[in-house]
């Protein structure tokens, strides 16, 4: 487990902000590879974050069902995209 100092910099000199940026870039890249239009990604991530905030223990199937209710019928979330 990485330790961070008060400035949020870990033992490798990477700030938690950089880690978050890298993780978000990875998610965006995976969504684009799966065929999502780059302009749709912010809305998709917003909707997904909203669903997760209220359903923290939801299964992947449950997340997809809720996303479909919000109009994301043409895209199915898989375990690789957000891991």
PDB file of N, CA, C and O in Angstrom:
ATOM      1  N   UNK A   1       0.844  -1.188   0.000  1.00  0.00           N
ATOM      2  CA  UNK A   1       0.000   0.000   0.000  1.00  0.00           C
ATOM      3  C   UNK A   1       0.885   1.247   0.000  1.00  0.00           C
ATOM      4  O   UNK A   1       1.851   1.332   0.759  1.00  0.00           O
ATOM      5  N   UNK A   2       0.556   2.182  -0.832  1.00  0.00           N
ATOM      6  CA  UNK A   2       1.357   3.396  -0.951  1.00  0.00           C
ATOM      7  C   UNK A   2       1.054   4.355   0.190  1.00  0.00           C
ATOM      8  O   UNK A   2      -0.095   4.517   0.601  1.00  0.00           O
ATOM      9  N   UNK A   3       2.109   4.986   0.690  1.00  0.00           N
ATOM     10  CA  UNK A   3       1.938   6.040   1.679  1.00  0.00           C
ATOM     11  C   UNK A   3       1.981   7.376   0.960  1.00  0.00           C
ATOM     12  O   UNK A   3       2.719   7.549  -0.010  1.00  0.00           O
ATOM     13  N   UNK A   4       1.190   8.311   1.439  1.00  0.00           N
ATOM     14  CA  UNK A   4       1.234   9.657   0.870  1.00  0.00           C
ATOM     15  C   UNK A   4       1.567  10.649   1.962  1.00  0.00           C
ATOM     16  O   UNK A   4       1.219  10.451   3.126  1.00  0.00           O
ATOM     17  N   UNK A   5       2.239  11.712   1.580  1.00  0.00           N
ATOM     18  CA  UNK A   5       2.536  12.761   2.544  1.00  0.00           C
ATOM     19  C   UNK A   5       1.379  13.758   2.578  1.00  0.00           C
ATOM     20  O   UNK A   5       0.344  13.536   1.950  1.00  0.00           O
ATOM     21  N   UNK A   6       1.556  14.845   3.304  1.00  0.00           N
ATOM     22  CA  UNK A   6       0.483  15.828   3.462  1.00  0.00           C
ATOM     23  C   UNK A   6       0.107  16.508   2.155  1.00  0.00           C
ATOM     24  O   UNK A   6      -1.000  17.035   2.042  1.00  0.00           O
ATOM     25  N   UNK A   7       0.985  16.512   1.173  1.00  0.00           N
ATOM     26  CA  UNK A   7       0.692  17.132  -0.113  1.00  0.00           C
ATOM     27  C   UNK A   7       0.032  16.153  -1.076  1.00  0.00           C
ATOM     28  O   UNK A   7      -0.259  16.509  -2.218  1.00  0.00           O
ATOM     29  N   UNK A   8      -0.207  14.920  -0.625  1.00  0.00           N
ATOM     30  CA  UNK A   8      -0.846  13.935  -1.485  1.00  0.00           C
ATOM     31  C   UNK A   8       0.108  13.282  -2.464  1.00  0.00           C
ATOM     32  O   UNK A   8      -0.324  12.755  -3.489  1.00  0.00           O
ATOM     33  N   UNK A   9       1.412  13.307  -2.165  1.00  0.00           N
ATOM     34  CA  UNK A   9       2.404  12.692  -3.048  1.00  0.00           C
ATOM     35  C   UNK A   9       2.816  11.363  -2.444  1.00  0.00           C
ATOM     36  O   UNK A   9       3.190  11.301  -1.273  1.00  0.00           O
ATOM     37  N   UNK A  10       2.751  10.295  -3.237  1.00  0.00           N
ATOM     38  CA  UNK A  10       3.100   8.975  -2.722  1.00  0.00           C
ATOM     39  C   UNK A  10       4.611   8.747  -2.784  1.00  0.00           C
ATOM     40  O   UNK A  10       5.367   9.639  -3.170  1.00  0.00           O
ATOM     41  N   UNK A  11       5.040   7.545  -2.400  1.00  0.00           N
ATOM     42  CA  UNK A  11       6.463   7.211  -2.357  1.00  0.00           C
ATOM     43  C   UNK A  11       7.145   7.291  -3.720  1.00  0.00           C
ATOM     44  O   UNK A  11       8.368   7.414  -3.793  1.00  0.00           O
ATOM     45  N   UNK A  12       6.376   7.223  -4.783  1.00  0.00           N
ATOM     46  CA  UNK A  12       6.938   7.259  -6.126  1.00  0.00           C
ATOM     47  C   UNK A  12       6.907   8.659  -6.731  1.00  0.00           C
ATOM     48  O   UNK A  12       7.269   8.833  -7.895  1.00  0.00           O
ATOM     49  N   UNK A  13       6.483   9.652  -5.964  1.00  0.00           N
ATOM     50  CA  UNK A  13       6.444  11.021  -6.450  1.00  0.00           C
ATOM     51  C   UNK A  13       5.231  11.341  -7.296  1.00  0.00           C
ATOM     52  O   UNK A  13       5.207  12.359  -7.988  1.00  0.00           O
ATOM     53  N   UNK A  14       4.222  10.484  -7.250  1.00  0.00           N
ATOM     54  CA  UNK A  14       3.006  10.705  -8.030  1.00  0.00           C
ATOM     55  C   UNK A  14       1.915  11.197  -7.093  1.00  0.00           C
ATOM     56  O   UNK A  14       1.603  10.544  -6.097  1.00  0.00           O
ATOM     57  N   UNK A  15       1.341  12.340  -7.410  1.00  0.00           N
ATOM     58  CA  UNK A  15       0.282  12.872  -6.557  1.00  0.00           C
ATOM     59  C   UNK A  15      -1.004  12.097  -6.776  1.00  0.00           C
ATOM     60  O   UNK A  15      -1.194  11.466  -7.816  1.00  0.00           O
ATOM     61  N   UNK A  16      -1.891  12.149  -5.779  1.00  0.00           N
ATOM     62  CA  UNK A  16      -3.177  11.467  -5.914  1.00  0.00           C
ATOM     63  C   UNK A  16      -3.974  12.068  -7.068  1.00  0.00           C
ATOM     64  O   UNK A  16      -4.783  11.375  -7.685  1.00  0.00           O
ATOM     65  N   UNK A  17      -3.758  13.342  -7.365  1.00  0.00           N
ATOM     66  CA  UNK A  17      -4.436  13.959  -8.503  1.00  0.00           C
ATOM     67  C   UNK A  17      -3.966  13.325  -9.809  1.00  0.00           C
ATOM     68  O   UNK A  17      -4.772  13.062 -10.701  1.00  0.00           O
ATOM     69  N   UNK A  18      -2.658  13.081  -9.918  1.00  0.00           N
ATOM     70  CA  UNK A  18      -2.134  12.430 -11.116  1.00  0.00           C
ATOM     71  C   UNK A  18      -2.687  11.017 -11.236  1.00  0.00           C
ATOM     72  O   UNK A  18      -3.044  10.584 -12.331  1.00  0.00           O
ATOM     73  N   UNK A  19      -2.762  10.288 -10.118  1.00  0.00           N
ATOM     74  CA  UNK A  19      -3.319   8.940 -10.138  1.00  0.00           C
ATOM     75  C   UNK A  19      -4.753   8.974 -10.634  1.00  0.00           C
ATOM     76  O   UNK A  19      -5.148   8.138 -11.447  1.00  0.00           O
ATOM     77  N   UNK A  20      -5.535   9.928 -10.157  1.00  0.00           N
ATOM     78  CA  UNK A  20      -6.921  10.061 -10.588  1.00  0.00           C
ATOM     79  C   UNK A  20      -7.019  10.394 -12.061  1.00  0.00           C
ATOM     80  O   UNK A  20      -7.886   9.878 -12.767  1.00  0.00           O
ATOM     81  N   UNK A  21      -6.127  11.261 -12.527  1.00  0.00           N
ATOM     82  CA  UNK A  21      -6.105  11.618 -13.947  1.00  0.00           C
ATOM     83  C   UNK A  21      -5.771  10.408 -14.811  1.00  0.00           C
ATOM     84  O   UNK A  21      -6.373  10.203 -15.865  1.00  0.00           O
ATOM     85  N   UNK A  22      -4.814   9.614 -14.360  1.00  0.00           N
ATOM     86  CA  UNK A  22      -4.428   8.415 -15.100  1.00  0.00           C
ATOM     87  C   UNK A  22      -5.582   7.427 -15.137  1.00  0.00           C
ATOM     88  O   UNK A  22      -5.866   6.840 -16.181  1.00  0.00           O
ATOM     89  N   UNK A  23      -6.249   7.240 -14.004  1.00  0.00           N
ATOM     90  CA  UNK A  23      -7.385   6.317 -13.949  1.00  0.00           C
ATOM     91  C   UNK A  23      -8.505   6.795 -14.866  1.00  0.00           C
ATOM     92  O   UNK A  23      -9.088   5.989 -15.591  1.00  0.00           O
ATOM     93  N   UNK A  24      -8.815   8.081 -14.850  1.00  0.00           N
ATOM     94  CA  UNK A  24      -9.885   8.616 -15.694  1.00  0.00           C
ATOM     95  C   UNK A  24      -9.515   8.483 -17.169  1.00  0.00           C
ATOM     96  O   UNK A  24     -10.368   8.150 -17.993  1.00  0.00           O
ATOM     97  N   UNK A  25      -8.271   8.736 -17.504  1.00  0.00           N
ATOM     98  CA  UNK A  25      -7.826   8.585 -18.899  1.00  0.00           C
ATOM     99  C   UNK A  25      -7.981   7.132 -19.359  1.00  0.00           C
ATOM    100  O   UNK A  25      -8.376   6.869 -20.496  1.00  0.00           O
ATOM    101  N   UNK A  26      -7.667   6.198 -18.465  1.00  0.00           N
ATOM    102  CA  UNK A  26      -7.814   4.777 -18.781  1.00  0.00           C
ATOM    103  C   UNK A  26      -9.269   4.431 -19.042  1.00  0.00           C
ATOM    104  O   UNK A  26      -9.580   3.732 -20.007  1.00  0.00           O
ATOM    105  N   UNK A  27     -10.163   4.916 -18.188  1.00  0.00           N
ATOM    106  CA  UNK A  27     -11.595   4.659 -18.370  1.00  0.00           C
ATOM    107  C   UNK A  27     -12.069   5.247 -19.700  1.00  0.00           C
ATOM    108  O   UNK A  27     -12.786   4.588 -20.453  1.00  0.00           O
ATOM    109  N   UNK A  28     -11.673   6.475 -19.983  1.00  0.00           N
ATOM    110  CA  UNK A  28     -12.078   7.122 -21.240  1.00  0.00           C
ATOM    111  C   UNK A  28     -11.575   6.316 -22.434  1.00  0.00           C
ATOM    112  O   UNK A  28     -12.324   6.072 -23.381  1.00  0.00           O
ATOM    113  N   UNK A  29     -10.311   5.904 -22.391  1.00  0.00           N
ATOM    114  CA  UNK A  29      -9.754   5.111 -23.491  1.00  0.00           C
ATOM    115  C   UNK A  29     -10.529   3.815 -23.687  1.00  0.00           C
ATOM    116  O   UNK A  29     -10.811   3.429 -24.821  1.00  0.00           O
ATOM    117  N   UNK A  30     -10.872   3.145 -22.602  1.00  0.00           N
ATOM    118  CA  UNK A  30     -11.618   1.886 -22.701  1.00  0.00           C
ATOM    119  C   UNK A  30     -13.016   2.101 -23.265  1.00  0.00           C
ATOM    120  O   UNK A  30     -13.505   1.280 -24.041  1.00  0.00           O
ATOM    121  N   UNK A  31     -13.661   3.195 -22.883  1.00  0.00           N
ATOM    122  CA  UNK A  31     -14.993   3.486 -23.414  1.00  0.00           C
ATOM    123  C   UNK A  31     -14.934   3.780 -24.914  1.00  0.00           C
ATOM    124  O   UNK A  31     -15.803   3.348 -25.671  1.00  0.00           O
ATOM    125  N   UNK A  32     -13.907   4.513 -25.337  1.00  0.00           N
ATOM    126  CA  UNK A  32     -13.748   4.810 -26.763  1.00  0.00           C
ATOM    127  C   UNK A  32     -13.485   3.518 -27.541  1.00  0.00           C
ATOM    128  O   UNK A  32     -14.051   3.315 -28.616  1.00  0.00           O
ATOM    129  N   UNK A  33     -12.638   2.652 -27.007  1.00  0.00           N
ATOM    130  CA  UNK A  33     -12.347   1.375 -27.662  1.00  0.00           C
ATOM    131  C   UNK A  33     -13.616   0.541 -27.809  1.00  0.00           C
ATOM    132  O   UNK A  33     -13.792  -0.163 -28.804  1.00  0.00           O
ATOM    133  N   UNK A  34     -14.502   0.625 -26.811  1.00  0.00           N
ATOM    134  CA  UNK A  34     -15.764  -0.125 -26.878  1.00  0.00           C
ATOM    135  C   UNK A  34     -16.765   0.520 -27.832  1.00  0.00           C
ATOM    136  O   UNK A  34     -17.839  -0.032 -28.073  1.00  0.00           O
ATOM    137  N   UNK A  35     -16.418   1.686 -28.375  1.00  0.00           N
ATOM    138  CA  UNK A  35     -17.263   2.301 -29.384  1.00  0.00           C
ATOM    139  C   UNK A  35     -18.080   3.497 -28.931  1.00  0.00           C
ATOM    140  O   UNK A  35     -18.912   3.991 -29.692  1.00  0.00           O
ATOM    141  N   UNK A  36     -17.866   3.978 -27.709  1.00  0.00           N
ATOM    142  CA  UNK A  36     -18.622   5.134 -27.245  1.00  0.00           C
ATOM    143  C   UNK A  36     -18.052   6.411 -27.859  1.00  0.00           C
ATOM    144  O   UNK A  36     -16.836   6.591 -27.923  1.00  0.00           O
ATOM    145  N   UNK A  37     -18.926   7.276 -28.299  1.00  0.00           N
ATOM    146  CA  UNK A  37     -18.534   8.576 -28.850  1.00  0.00           C
ATOM    147  C   UNK A  37     -17.909   9.409 -27.732  1.00  0.00           C
ATOM    148  O   UNK A  37     -18.460   9.497 -26.635  1.00  0.00           O
ATOM    149  N   UNK A  38     -16.776  10.007 -28.009  1.00  0.00           N
ATOM    150  CA  UNK A  38     -16.042  10.783 -27.004  1.00  0.00           C
ATOM    151  C   UNK A  38     -16.901  11.884 -26.384  1.00  0.00           C
ATOM    152  O   UNK A  38     -16.713  12.224 -25.216  1.00  0.00           O
ATOM    153  N   UNK A  39     -17.830  12.438 -27.139  1.00  0.00           N
ATOM    154  CA  UNK A  39     -18.671  13.514 -26.610  1.00  0.00           C
ATOM    155  C   UNK A  39     -19.732  12.996 -25.642  1.00  0.00           C
ATOM    156  O   UNK A  39     -20.307  13.781 -24.888  1.00  0.00           O
ATOM    157  N   UNK A  40     -20.001  11.699 -25.649  1.00  0.00           N
ATOM    158  CA  UNK A  40     -20.997  11.110 -24.750  1.00  0.00           C
ATOM    159  C   UNK A  40     -20.405  10.683 -23.413  1.00  0.00           C
ATOM    160  O   UNK A  40     -21.138  10.482 -22.444  1.00  0.00           O
ATOM    161  N   UNK A  41     -19.096  10.546 -23.356  1.00  0.00           N
ATOM    162  CA  UNK A  41     -18.445   9.993 -22.171  1.00  0.00           C
ATOM    163  C   UNK A  41     -18.694  10.803 -20.903  1.00  0.00           C
ATOM    164  O   UNK A  41     -18.988  10.194 -19.874  1.00  0.00           O
ATOM    165  N   UNK A  42     -18.598  12.137 -20.900  1.00  0.00           N
ATOM    166  CA  UNK A  42     -18.870  12.870 -19.654  1.00  0.00           C
ATOM    167  C   UNK A  42     -20.270  12.595 -19.094  1.00  0.00           C
ATOM    168  O   UNK A  42     -20.434  12.433 -17.884  1.00  0.00           O
ATOM    169  N   UNK A  43     -21.267  12.544 -19.960  1.00  0.00           N
ATOM    170  CA  UNK A  43     -22.631  12.263 -19.498  1.00  0.00           C
ATOM    171  C   UNK A  43     -22.758  10.838 -18.977  1.00  0.00           C
ATOM    172  O   UNK A  43     -23.434  10.599 -17.976  1.00  0.00           O
ATOM    173  N   UNK A  44     -22.117   9.898 -19.649  1.00  0.00           N
ATOM    174  CA  UNK A  44     -22.160   8.501 -19.218  1.00  0.00           C
ATOM    175  C   UNK A  44     -21.528   8.355 -17.834  1.00  0.00           C
ATOM    176  O   UNK A  44     -22.103   7.719 -16.951  1.00  0.00           O
ATOM    177  N   UNK A  45     -20.356   8.939 -17.646  1.00  0.00           N
ATOM    178  CA  UNK A  45     -19.659   8.848 -16.359  1.00  0.00           C
ATOM    179  C   UNK A  45     -20.468   9.545 -15.269  1.00  0.00           C
ATOM    180  O   UNK A  45     -20.535   9.052 -14.143  1.00  0.00           O
ATOM    181  N   UNK A  46     -21.079  10.677 -15.586  1.00  0.00           N
ATOM    182  CA  UNK A  46     -21.935  11.364 -14.620  1.00  0.00           C
ATOM    183  C   UNK A  46     -23.093  10.472 -14.192  1.00  0.00           C
ATOM    184  O   UNK A  46     -23.362  10.331 -13.000  1.00  0.00           O
ATOM    185  N   UNK A  47     -23.778   9.870 -15.162  1.00  0.00           N
ATOM    186  CA  UNK A  47     -24.908   8.998 -14.842  1.00  0.00           C
ATOM    187  C   UNK A  47     -24.459   7.781 -14.043  1.00  0.00           C
ATOM    188  O   UNK A  47     -25.127   7.383 -13.088  1.00  0.00           O
ATOM    189  N   UNK A  48     -23.338   7.193 -14.425  1.00  0.00           N
ATOM    190  CA  UNK A  48     -22.824   6.032 -13.701  1.00  0.00           C
ATOM    191  C   UNK A  48     -22.457   6.406 -12.265  1.00  0.00           C
ATOM    192  O   UNK A  48     -22.777   5.667 -11.334  1.00  0.00           O
ATOM    193  N   UNK A  49     -21.793   7.539 -12.077  1.00  0.00           N
ATOM    194  CA  UNK A  49     -21.427   7.991 -10.729  1.00  0.00           C
ATOM    195  C   UNK A  49     -22.670   8.229  -9.880  1.00  0.00           C
ATOM    196  O   UNK A  49     -22.685   7.902  -8.693  1.00  0.00           O
ATOM    197  N   UNK A  50     -23.705   8.792 -10.478  1.00  0.00           N
ATOM    198  CA  UNK A  50     -24.969   9.023  -9.770  1.00  0.00           C
ATOM    199  C   UNK A  50     -25.573   7.693  -9.321  1.00  0.00           C
ATOM    200  O   UNK A  50     -26.007   7.558  -8.177  1.00  0.00           O
ATOM    201  N   UNK A  51     -25.599   6.721 -10.217  1.00  0.00           N
ATOM    202  CA  UNK A  51     -26.160   5.409  -9.887  1.00  0.00           C
ATOM    203  C   UNK A  51     -25.360   4.757  -8.766  1.00  0.00           C
ATOM    204  O   UNK A  51     -25.940   4.239  -7.812  1.00  0.00           O
ATOM    205  N   UNK A  52     -24.042   4.778  -8.872  1.00  0.00           N
ATOM    206  CA  UNK A  52     -23.191   4.149  -7.861  1.00  0.00           C
ATOM    207  C   UNK A  52     -23.344   4.842  -6.515  1.00  0.00           C
ATOM    208  O   UNK A  52     -23.304   4.179  -5.478  1.00  0.00           O
ATOM    209  N   UNK A  53     -23.518   6.155  -6.505  1.00  0.00           N
ATOM    210  CA  UNK A  53     -23.636   6.879  -5.234  1.00  0.00           C
ATOM    211  C   UNK A  53     -24.865   6.450  -4.438  1.00  0.00           C
ATOM    212  O   UNK A  53     -24.872   6.538  -3.210  1.00  0.00           O
ATOM    213  N   UNK A  54     -25.895   5.989  -5.124  1.00  0.00           N
ATOM    214  CA  UNK A  54     -27.104   5.545  -4.439  1.00  0.00           C
ATOM    215  C   UNK A  54     -27.210   4.030  -4.336  1.00  0.00           C
ATOM    216  O   UNK A  54     -28.029   3.528  -3.565  1.00  0.00           O
ATOM    217  N   UNK A  55     -26.414   3.296  -5.083  1.00  0.00           N
ATOM    218  CA  UNK A  55     -26.478   1.834  -5.117  1.00  0.00           C
ATOM    219  C   UNK A  55     -25.071   1.257  -5.027  1.00  0.00           C
ATOM    220  O   UNK A  55     -24.621   0.571  -5.944  1.00  0.00           O
ATOM    221  N   UNK A  56     -24.382   1.528  -3.940  1.00  0.00           N
ATOM    222  CA  UNK A  56     -22.978   1.160  -3.807  1.00  0.00           C
ATOM    223  C   UNK A  56     -22.715  -0.334  -3.982  1.00  0.00           C
ATOM    224  O   UNK A  56     -21.634  -0.713  -4.433  1.00  0.00           O
ATOM    225  N   UNK A  57     -23.667  -1.181  -3.639  1.00  0.00           N
ATOM    226  CA  UNK A  57     -23.466  -2.624  -3.707  1.00  0.00           C
ATOM    227  C   UNK A  57     -24.123  -3.252  -4.926  1.00  0.00           C
ATOM    228  O   UNK A  57     -24.292  -4.470  -4.974  1.00  0.00           O
ATOM    229  N   UNK A  58     -24.488  -2.463  -5.886  1.00  0.00           N
ATOM    230  CA  UNK A  58     -25.176  -2.966  -7.070  1.00  0.00           C
ATOM    231  C   UNK A  58     -24.249  -3.846  -7.908  1.00  0.00           C
ATOM    232  O   UNK A  58     -23.051  -3.582  -8.012  1.00  0.00           O
ATOM    233  N   UNK A  59     -24.811  -4.880  -8.493  1.00  0.00           N
ATOM    234  CA  UNK A  59     -24.053  -5.758  -9.385  1.00  0.00           C
ATOM    235  C   UNK A  59     -23.865  -5.077 -10.736  1.00  0.00           C
ATOM    236  O   UNK A  59     -24.488  -4.057 -11.029  1.00  0.00           O
ATOM    237  N   UNK A  60     -23.007  -5.656 -11.536  1.00  0.00           N
ATOM    238  CA  UNK A  60     -22.793  -5.146 -12.886  1.00  0.00           C
ATOM    239  C   UNK A  60     -24.094  -5.189 -13.685  1.00  0.00           C
ATOM    240  O   UNK A  60     -24.406  -4.259 -14.429  1.00  0.00           O
ATOM    241  N   UNK A  61     -24.837  -6.260 -13.525  1.00  0.00           N
ATOM    242  CA  UNK A  61     -26.135  -6.387 -14.199  1.00  0.00           C
ATOM    243  C   UNK A  61     -27.092  -5.288 -13.730  1.00  0.00           C
ATOM    244  O   UNK A  61     -27.813  -4.702 -14.538  1.00  0.00           O
ATOM    245  N   UNK A  62     -27.095  -5.011 -12.425  1.00  0.00           N
ATOM    246  CA  UNK A  62     -27.946  -3.952 -11.887  1.00  0.00           C
ATOM    247  C   UNK A  62     -27.550  -2.577 -12.398  1.00  0.00           C
ATOM    248  O   UNK A  62     -28.409  -1.751 -12.706  1.00  0.00           O
ATOM    249  N   UNK A  63     -26.242  -2.331 -12.488  1.00  0.00           N
ATOM    250  CA  UNK A  63     -25.771  -1.051 -13.024  1.00  0.00           C
ATOM    251  C   UNK A  63     -26.209  -0.881 -14.472  1.00  0.00           C
ATOM    252  O   UNK A  63     -26.676   0.188 -14.865  1.00  0.00           O
ATOM    253  N   UNK A  64     -26.057  -1.944 -15.268  1.00  0.00           N
ATOM    254  CA  UNK A  64     -26.468  -1.872 -16.674  1.00  0.00           C
ATOM    255  C   UNK A  64     -27.963  -1.633 -16.808  1.00  0.00           C
ATOM    256  O   UNK A  64     -28.396  -0.874 -17.675  1.00  0.00           O
ATOM    257  N   UNK A  65     -28.749  -2.271 -15.963  1.00  0.00           N
ATOM    258  CA  UNK A  65     -30.202  -2.083 -16.006  1.00  0.00           C
ATOM    259  C   UNK A  65     -30.561  -0.629 -15.707  1.00  0.00           C
ATOM    260  O   UNK A  65     -31.397  -0.038 -16.390  1.00  0.00           O
ATOM    261  N   UNK A  66     -29.932  -0.061 -14.692  1.00  0.00           N
ATOM    262  CA  UNK A  66     -30.215   1.335 -14.333  1.00  0.00           C
ATOM    263  C   UNK A  66     -29.725   2.302 -15.418  1.00  0.00           C
ATOM    264  O   UNK A  66     -30.377   3.307 -15.701  1.00  0.00           O
ATOM    265  N   UNK A  67     -28.578   1.992 -16.018  1.00  0.00           N
ATOM    266  CA  UNK A  67     -28.084   2.821 -17.120  1.00  0.00           C
ATOM    267  C   UNK A  67     -29.042   2.773 -18.304  1.00  0.00           C
ATOM    268  O   UNK A  67     -29.265   3.788 -18.964  1.00  0.00           O
ATOM    269  N   UNK A  68     -29.604   1.609 -18.575  1.00  0.00           N
ATOM    270  CA  UNK A  68     -30.576   1.486 -19.666  1.00  0.00           C
ATOM    271  C   UNK A  68     -31.823   2.311 -19.380  1.00  0.00           C
ATOM    272  O   UNK A  68     -32.407   2.893 -20.295  1.00  0.00           O
ATOM    273  N   UNK A  69     -32.231   2.365 -18.124  1.00  0.00           N
ATOM    274  CA  UNK A  69     -33.389   3.187 -17.760  1.00  0.00           C
ATOM    275  C   UNK A  69     -33.124   4.672 -18.015  1.00  0.00           C
ATOM    276  O   UNK A  69     -34.052   5.450 -18.237  1.00  0.00           O
ATOM    277  N   UNK A  70     -31.847   5.052 -17.980  1.00  0.00           N
ATOM    278  CA  UNK A  70     -31.466   6.443 -18.244  1.00  0.00           C
ATOM    279  C   UNK A  70     -31.183   6.693 -19.726  1.00  0.00           C
ATOM    280  O   UNK A  70     -30.781   7.793 -20.106  1.00  0.00           O
ATOM    281  N   UNK A  71     -31.392   5.675 -20.558  1.00  0.00           N
ATOM    282  CA  UNK A  71     -31.237   5.859 -21.995  1.00  0.00           C
ATOM    283  C   UNK A  71     -29.955   5.314 -22.600  1.00  0.00           C
ATOM    284  O   UNK A  71     -29.711   5.510 -23.791  1.00  0.00           O
ATOM    285  N   UNK A  72     -29.133   4.637 -21.818  1.00  0.00           N
ATOM    286  CA  UNK A  72     -27.881   4.081 -22.329  1.00  0.00           C
ATOM    287  C   UNK A  72     -28.109   2.656 -22.838  1.00  0.00           C
ATOM    288  O   UNK A  72     -27.466   1.715 -22.375  1.00  0.00           O
ATOM    289  N   UNK A  73     -29.028   2.506 -23.792  1.00  0.00           N
ATOM    290  CA  UNK A  73     -29.397   1.193 -24.321  1.00  0.00           C
ATOM    291  C   UNK A  73     -28.333   0.588 -25.230  1.00  0.00           C
ATOM    292  O   UNK A  73     -28.191  -0.633 -25.288  1.00  0.00           O
ATOM    293  N   UNK A  74     -27.595   1.417 -25.928  1.00  0.00           N
ATOM    294  CA  UNK A  74     -26.671   0.915 -26.938  1.00  0.00           C
ATOM    295  C   UNK A  74     -25.277   0.608 -26.403  1.00  0.00           C
ATOM    296  O   UNK A  74     -24.367   0.314 -27.178  1.00  0.00           O
ATOM    297  N   UNK A  75     -25.105   0.675 -25.091  1.00  0.00           N
ATOM    298  CA  UNK A  75     -23.790   0.432 -24.513  1.00  0.00           C
ATOM    299  C   UNK A  75     -23.942  -0.377 -23.239  1.00  0.00           C
ATOM    300  O   UNK A  75     -24.734  -0.024 -22.366  1.00  0.00           O
ATOM    301  N   UNK A  76     -23.184  -1.466 -23.128  1.00  0.00           N
ATOM    302  CA  UNK A  76     -23.246  -2.286 -21.923  1.00  0.00           C
ATOM    303  C   UNK A  76     -21.908  -2.240 -21.196  1.00  0.00           C
ATOM    304  O   UNK A  76     -20.856  -2.495 -21.781  1.00  0.00           O
ATOM    305  N   UNK A  77     -21.969  -1.914 -19.929  1.00  0.00           N
ATOM    306  CA  UNK A  77     -20.795  -1.853 -19.076  1.00  0.00           C
ATOM    307  C   UNK A  77     -20.298  -3.266 -18.807  1.00  0.00           C
ATOM    308  O   UNK A  77     -21.099  -4.169 -18.567  1.00  0.00           O
ATOM    309  N   UNK A  78     -18.982  -3.468 -18.846  1.00  0.00           N
ATOM    310  CA  UNK A  78     -18.424  -4.770 -18.484  1.00  0.00           C
ATOM    311  C   UNK A  78     -17.387  -4.592 -17.383  1.00  0.00           C
ATOM    312  O   UNK A  78     -16.981  -3.473 -17.067  1.00  0.00           O
ATOM    313  N   UNK A  79     -16.963  -5.719 -16.803  1.00  0.00           N
ATOM    314  CA  UNK A  79     -16.049  -5.648 -15.662  1.00  0.00           C
ATOM    315  C   UNK A  79     -14.679  -5.097 -16.049  1.00  0.00           C
ATOM    316  O   UNK A  79     -13.984  -4.560 -15.186  1.00  0.00           O
ATOM    317  N   UNK A  80     -14.273  -5.206 -17.277  1.00  0.00           N
ATOM    318  CA  UNK A  80     -12.955  -4.712 -17.692  1.00  0.00           C
ATOM    319  C   UNK A  80     -12.906  -3.183 -17.798  1.00  0.00           C
ATOM    320  O   UNK A  80     -11.862  -2.577 -17.559  1.00  0.00           O
ATOM    321  N   UNK A  81     -14.014  -2.576 -18.149  1.00  0.00           N
ATOM    322  CA  UNK A  81     -14.018  -1.138 -18.411  1.00  0.00           C
ATOM    323  C   UNK A  81     -13.617  -0.316 -17.194  1.00  0.00           C
ATOM    324  O   UNK A  81     -12.876   0.658 -17.326  1.00  0.00           O
ATOM    325  N   UNK A  82     -14.093  -0.689 -16.015  1.00  0.00           N
ATOM    326  CA  UNK A  82     -13.830   0.133 -14.830  1.00  0.00           C
ATOM    327  C   UNK A  82     -12.911  -0.524 -13.816  1.00  0.00           C
ATOM    328  O   UNK A  82     -12.831  -0.071 -12.674  1.00  0.00           O
ATOM    329  N   UNK A  83     -12.215  -1.584 -14.208  1.00  0.00           N
ATOM    330  CA  UNK A  83     -11.256  -2.215 -13.295  1.00  0.00           C
ATOM    331  C   UNK A  83      -9.858  -1.773 -13.596  1.00  0.00           C
ATOM    332  O   UNK A  83      -8.917  -2.202 -12.928  1.00  0.00           O
TER     333      UNK A  83
END
